[in-house]
Amino acid sequence: MSAEKAFEMQRQVRRNAKEVQSSLKDLYSWEKDIKKKEMELKKAPAAAANTSMPVRSHVQKTGKAEHQSPSSSAAGTPTEKKDPLGDPVARQHKKANDIKDRGNNYVKQGEYDRAIEATKNESQL
């Protein structure tokens, strides 16, 4: 091996070492930031942490706690809404959500054919 090749290999090794060092420094900095954010989330009150989370259901929660009497119609599933007050669109939404919940329950039980039949029969009504 010639002296030039040996020197070139040493330069390349040094460049690679600097790149690895820089990458590790960035990684450690990122890890430190993530740990800091995690500690902030742990210290934050539970209510504040939940408000920044996206709502993934069509039923939106309000900030106030809702107290219901035993006679009121409570939602049985996450997608089921309370009784609509005569709004035809709201009634259609409730019916569609009921059909979807019924199908989802069959899917959870592994009864896929029943889920398909239940949603087909209901949606054609």
Buried (B, 14 or more C-beta within 10 A) or exposed (E): EEEEEEEEEEEEEEEEEEEEEEEEEEEEEEEEEEEEEEEEEEEEEEEEEEEEEEEEEEEEEEEEEEEEEEEEEEEEBEBBBBEBEEEEEBEEBBBEBBBBBBBBBBBEEEBEEBBEEBBEEBEEE
